[in-house]
Amino acid sequence: MNDHTEIRAREAKMRFLAEQDTVTGLYNRHYFITQGEKRIAQHPNSSFSIILIGIDNFRSINDALGHHDGDQVLVEIGRALAALLPASAVLARVDGDEFAFYWTPKDEQNHEEELRAFAEHALASARQPLHVNSYQITLKLSAGTSTYPNDGDNIEDLIKTNDIALSMAKSEGGDRLYMRGAQAQNLARRRFMLQQALDKALGKRELRLSYQPQVSLANGQITGFEVLMRWRHGGEWVSPAEFIPLAEETDTIVRITEWAFTEACNRIREWQRQTEETFNLSLNLPPRLLLTDKIDERLVNIAKKAGLPLSSITLEI
């Protein structure tokens, strides 16, 4: 081998390392971004989309099969996606278990409909059973999309929007497509702001309790109350369906649940004293709370301190 051949071989190897993912042989994140920036520079008025596909719970696959077989799963997913795309397509592994490619509609007027159809088709193809070593694996995958220029005027912003869309797909249970790129970014921003505000909601006295009477069908008498939490923030009522999952992501759920249980126990006990009636208390507990150390003892102590019999309390998960 002469010097020129060796130089060309080294240059080819360096180019490969600079442009391609060493595990799958696909393009890497750097090359993907570079090609997208060139595309915008050359055709600034032409719309296109990025489809980002990620494997749900890929860590569990690595833990169960080992990293060697986990890498083989990535290779097989890359092959499945490559089979759907033209040879000239830029398909890249942009993160640990995430693949991305550029996509252009045949009819710009039907961009969103065609995008949804192709993204769903890509997911379905990649979900086909894989044979890795001696295992047959059926994966769950999620996808997010973004579109230039609606969701961003540069590749970094588009990928960021894709990341948010993919996270939203996984947070909603995974194994699905989330297309609302810009809306996903706005929702993520709202979730962040609410989570920050919720941490201070108790101190600001923004949380309220609502008592829904439980009535006996036999005699029409009130037998107890179901306690529901309400949050008034920034001039609006925030739905429990929105703020409880946010609270569960941090220890905030422990503090607001203990506060709600304390307030409810004291209120029910006070009504019992005033009316000399025995009222039951029903309260929903978020599943995340059960992971809290000694939470059962803490709730029992709260009830005892309020003087409310444990037999009159129903805690629902």
C-alpha positions as CSV (number, residue, x, y, z in Angstrom):
1,M,0.0,0.0,0.0
2,N,1.6,3.3,-1.1
3,D,1.5,6.6,0.9
4,H,-1.4,8.0,-1.2
5,T,-3.5,5.0,-0.6
6,E,-2.8,5.1,3.2
7,I,-3.8,8.8,3.2
8,R,-7.0,8.2,1.4
9,A,-7.8,5.3,3.8
10,R,-7.2,7.5,6.8
11,E,-9.3,10.3,5.3
12,A,-12.1,7.9,4.6
13,K,-12.0,6.5,8.2
14,M,-12.0,10.1,9.6
15,R,-14.9,11.0,7.4
16,F,-16.8,7.9,8.5
17,L,-16.2,8.7,12.2
18,A,-17.2,12.3,11.6
19,E,-20.4,11.5,9.8
20,Q,-21.6,8.1,10.8
21,D,-22.8,6.3,14.0
22,T,-20.4,3.5,14.8
23,V,-23.1,1.2,16.2
24,T,-25.7,1.3,13.4
25,G,-23.7,2.5,10.5
26,L,-26.3,5.3,10.0
27,Y,-25.5,8.9,9.9
28,N,-24.9,10.6,13.3
29,R,-26.4,13.7,14.9
30,H,-23.7,16.0,13.7
31,Y,-24.1,15.0,10.1
32,F,-27.9,15.1,10.4
33,I,-27.9,18.7,11.6
34,T,-25.3,19.8,9.0
35,Q,-27.4,18.4,6.2
36,G,-30.5,20.1,7.5
37,E,-28.8,23.4,7.7
38,K,-27.6,23.1,4.1
39,R,-31.1,22.2,3.1
40,I,-32.6,25.3,4.6
41,A,-29.8,27.5,3.2
42,Q,-30.4,26.1,-0.3
43,H,-34.2,26.0,-0.2
44,P,-35.3,28.5,2.5
45,N,-38.9,28.6,1.1
46,S,-39.4,24.9,0.9
47,S,-41.3,23.1,3.7
48,F,-40.1,19.8,5.2
49,S,-40.6,17.8,8.3
50,I,-38.4,15.8,10.7
51,I,-39.7,12.6,12.1
52,L,-38.1,11.4,15.3
53,I,-38.7,7.8,16.5
54,G,-37.6,6.5,19.9
55,I,-37.8,3.1,21.6
56,D,-39.9,3.1,24.7
57,N,-38.1,1.8,27.8
58,F,-35.0,0.9,25.9
59,R,-33.1,0.8,29.2
60,S,-35.0,-2.3,30.2
61,I,-34.0,-4.0,27.0
62,N,-30.3,-3.3,27.7
63,D,-30.7,-4.5,31.3
64,A,-32.4,-7.7,30.2
65,L,-30.4,-8.6,27.2
66,G,-27.1,-6.8,27.7
67,H,-25.5,-4.0,25.7
68,H,-24.4,-6.2,22.9
69,D,-27.9,-7.4,22.1
70,G,-29.2,-4.0,22.9
71,D,-26.9,-2.6,20.2
72,Q,-28.2,-5.2,17.8
73,V,-31.8,-4.0,18.4
74,L,-30.7,-0.5,17.4
75,V,-29.2,-2.0,14.2
76,E,-32.4,-3.8,13.3
77,I,-34.5,-0.7,13.9
78,G,-32.2,1.3,11.7
79,R,-32.5,-1.3,8.9
80,A,-36.3,-1.3,9.2
81,L,-36.5,2.4,8.9
82,A,-33.9,2.5,6.1
83,A,-36.0,0.1,4.1
84,L,-38.8,2.7,4.0
85,L,-36.7,5.5,2.7
86,P,-35.0,6.3,-0.6
87,A,-31.3,5.6,-0.8
88,S,-30.6,9.4,-0.8
89,A,-32.5,9.9,2.5
90,V,-30.7,11.3,5.5
91,L,-31.5,8.8,8.3
92,A,-29.6,9.2,11.5
93,R,-29.2,7.9,15.0
94,V,-29.4,11.2,16.8
95,D,-29.4,9.9,20.4
96,G,-29.1,6.6,22.4
97,D,-32.4,5.1,21.2
98,E,-33.6,7.8,18.8
99,F,-33.6,7.9,15.0
100,A,-34.5,10.8,12.9
101,F,-35.0,11.5,9.2
102,Y,-36.1,14.3,6.9
103,W,-39.4,14.0,5.1
104,T,-41.1,16.0,2.3
105,P,-44.7,15.7,1.3
106,K,-45.8,14.9,-2.3
107,D,-48.6,17.5,-2.0
108,E,-47.8,20.6,0.2
109,Q,-51.6,21.2,0.6
110,N,-51.9,17.8,2.4
111,H,-48.6,18.1,4.4
112,E,-50.0,17.3,7.8
113,E,-52.1,14.4,6.6
114,E,-49.3,12.8,4.6
115,L,-46.9,13.4,7.5
116,R,-49.2,11.6,9.9
117,A,-49.7,8.7,7.5
118,F,-46.0,8.2,6.8
119,A,-45.0,8.5,10.5
120,E,-47.6,5.9,11.5
121,H,-46.4,3.7,8.7
122,A,-42.8,4.1,9.9
123,L,-43.8,3.2,13.4
124,A,-45.8,0.1,12.3
125,S,-42.8,-1.1,10.2
126,A,-40.3,-0.7,13.1
127,R,-42.7,-2.4,15.5
128,Q,-42.5,-5.7,13.6
129,P,-41.0,-8.5,15.7
130,L,-37.2,-8.5,15.7
131,H,-35.0,-11.6,16.0
132,V,-31.9,-10.8,18.1
133,N,-29.7,-13.6,19.1
134,S,-32.2,-16.3,20.3
135,Y,-34.8,-13.7,21.2
136,Q,-37.9,-12.5,19.4
137,I,-38.6,-9.0,20.5
138,T,-41.6,-6.8,19.7
139,L,-40.9,-3.2,20.6
140,K,-43.0,-0.3,21.6
141,L,-42.0,2.9,19.9
142,S,-43.1,6.5,20.0
143,A,-42.6,9.3,17.5
144,G,-42.6,13.1,17.4
145,T,-42.6,15.4,14.4
146,S,-41.7,19.0,13.6
147,T,-42.1,21.0,10.4
148,Y,-40.0,23.8,8.9
149,P,-40.7,26.7,9.1
150,N,-43.8,26.4,11.3
151,D,-42.0,24.8,14.3
152,G,-38.7,26.5,13.9
153,D,-36.5,28.3,11.3
154,N,-33.3,26.3,12.1
155,I,-32.5,22.6,12.7
156,E,-31.6,22.9,16.4
157,D,-35.0,24.4,17.1
158,L,-36.8,21.8,15.1
159,I,-35.0,19.0,16.9
160,K,-35.7,20.6,20.2
161,T,-39.4,20.7,19.2
162,N,-39.2,17.0,18.1
163,D,-37.6,16.1,21.5
164,I,-40.6,17.7,23.3
165,A,-43.1,16.0,21.0
166,L,-41.4,12.6,21.6
167,S,-41.4,13.2,25.4
168,M,-45.1,14.1,25.3
169,A,-45.8,10.9,23.4
170,K,-43.9,8.8,26.0
171,S,-45.5,10.7,28.9
172,E,-49.0,9.8,27.6
173,G,-48.2,6.1,27.8
174,G,-45.8,5.7,24.8
175,D,-46.3,3.6,21.7
176,R,-47.9,6.5,19.9
177,L,-47.3,9.5,17.6
178,Y,-47.3,13.1,18.8
179,M,-47.5,15.6,16.0
180,R,-48.3,18.9,17.6
181,G,-44.7,20.1,17.6
182,A,-45.2,23.8,18.5
183,Q,-48.2,23.0,20.7
184,A,-46.1,20.5,22.5
185,Q,-43.4,23.1,23.2
186,N,-46.1,25.5,24.5
187,L,-47.5,22.7,26.6
188,A,-44.1,21.8,28.0
189,R,-43.5,25.4,28.9
190,R,-46.9,25.5,30.7
191,R,-46.1,22.3,32.5
192,F,-42.8,23.7,33.7
193,M,-44.3,27.0,34.9
194,L,-47.2,25.2,36.7
195,Q,-44.8,22.9,38.4
196,Q,-42.8,25.8,39.6
197,A,-45.9,27.6,40.8
198,L,-47.4,24.5,42.4
199,D,-44.3,24.2,44.7
200,K,-45.3,27.6,46.2
201,A,-49.1,27.1,46.1
202,L,-49.5,26.1,49.7
203,G,-47.6,29.1,51.0
204,K,-49.7,31.4,48.8
205,R,-52.9,29.7,50.0
206,E,-53.9,28.9,46.4
207,L,-55.1,25.4,47.1
208,R,-58.7,24.7,48.2
209,L,-60.7,21.7,49.2
210,S,-64.1,20.9,47.8
211,Y,-66.5,18.6,49.8
212,Q,-68.9,16.6,47.7
213,P,-71.7,15.1,49.9
214,Q,-72.3,11.4,49.9
215,V,-76.0,10.7,50.3
216,S,-77.7,7.5,51.5
217,L,-80.1,6.1,49.0
218,A,-82.1,4.6,51.8
219,N,-83.0,7.7,53.7
220,G,-81.5,10.6,51.8
221,Q,-79.2,11.6,54.7
222,I,-75.7,12.8,54.2
223,T,-73.3,10.0,55.3
224,G,-70.0,11.6,54.4
225,F,-68.0,13.7,52.1
226,E,-65.6,13.1,49.2
227,V,-62.8,15.5,49.3
228,L,-61.4,17.0,46.1
229,M,-58.5,19.3,45.7
230,R,-58.8,22.6,43.7
231,W,-56.1,25.0,42.7
232,R,-56.7,28.7,41.8
233,H,-53.6,30.1,40.1
234,G,-53.1,33.2,38.0
235,G,-56.8,33.9,37.8
236,E,-57.8,30.4,36.6
237,W,-58.8,27.1,38.1
238,V,-56.2,24.5,37.2
239,S,-57.7,21.0,36.7
240,P,-56.6,18.3,39.1
241,A,-56.1,16.1,36.1
242,E,-53.4,18.6,35.1
243,F,-51.7,19.5,38.3
244,I,-51.8,16.2,40.2
245,P,-49.5,14.4,37.7
246,L,-47.2,17.4,37.9
247,A,-47.1,17.2,41.6
248,E,-46.3,13.4,41.4
249,E,-43.1,14.2,39.5
250,T,-41.7,15.8,42.6
251,D,-42.1,15.6,46.4
252,T,-44.8,18.3,46.1
253,I,-47.4,15.5,46.0
254,V,-46.5,14.5,49.5
255,R,-46.8,18.0,51.0
256,I,-50.1,18.8,49.3
257,T,-51.6,15.5,50.1
258,E,-50.7,15.7,53.8
259,W,-52.1,19.2,53.8
260,A,-55.3,18.1,52.2
261,F,-55.7,15.2,54.6
262,T,-55.0,17.4,57.6
263,E,-57.5,20.0,56.5
264,A,-60.2,17.5,55.7
265,C,-59.8,15.5,58.9
266,N,-60.1,18.7,61.0
267,R,-63.1,19.9,58.9
268,I,-65.0,16.6,59.1
269,R,-64.3,16.3,62.8
270,E,-65.6,19.9,63.4
271,W,-68.8,19.1,61.5
272,Q,-69.2,16.0,63.6
273,R,-69.0,18.0,66.8
274,Q,-71.5,20.6,65.5
275,T,-74.1,18.2,64.3
276,E,-73.4,15.2,66.5
277,E,-73.5,13.1,63.3
278,T,-70.9,10.6,62.2
279,F,-69.6,11.5,58.7
280,N,-67.2,9.5,56.6
281,L,-64.3,11.0,54.8
282,S,-63.3,9.8,51.4
283,L,-60.0,11.0,49.8
284,N,-58.2,9.8,46.6
285,L,-54.5,9.1,47.1
286,P,-52.1,9.4,44.0
287,P,-50.3,6.0,43.5
288,R,-46.9,7.9,43.6
289,L,-47.6,8.6,47.3
290,L,-47.4,5.0,48.2
291,L,-43.7,5.1,47.5
292,T,-43.2,7.6,50.2
293,D,-41.5,6.3,53.3
294,K,-43.9,5.7,56.3
295,I,-46.7,7.5,54.6
296,D,-49.3,5.2,56.2
297,E,-48.0,6.1,59.7
298,R,-48.0,9.8,58.9
299,L,-51.6,9.7,57.7
300,V,-52.7,7.7,60.7
301,N,-51.1,10.2,63.0
302,I,-52.8,13.1,61.2
303,A,-56.2,11.4,61.7
304,K,-55.6,10.6,65.3
305,K,-54.4,14.2,66.1
306,A,-57.7,15.5,64.6
307,G,-59.7,13.0,66.7
308,L,-61.3,11.4,63.6
309,P,-61.9,7.6,63.9
310,L,-59.9,5.6,61.4
311,S,-63.1,3.6,60.7
312,S,-64.7,6.6,59.1
313,I,-61.9,7.2,56.6
314,T,-61.8,5.7,53.1
315,L,-58.6,6.3,51.1
316,E,-58.8,5.4,47.5
317,I,-55.9,4.8,45.1
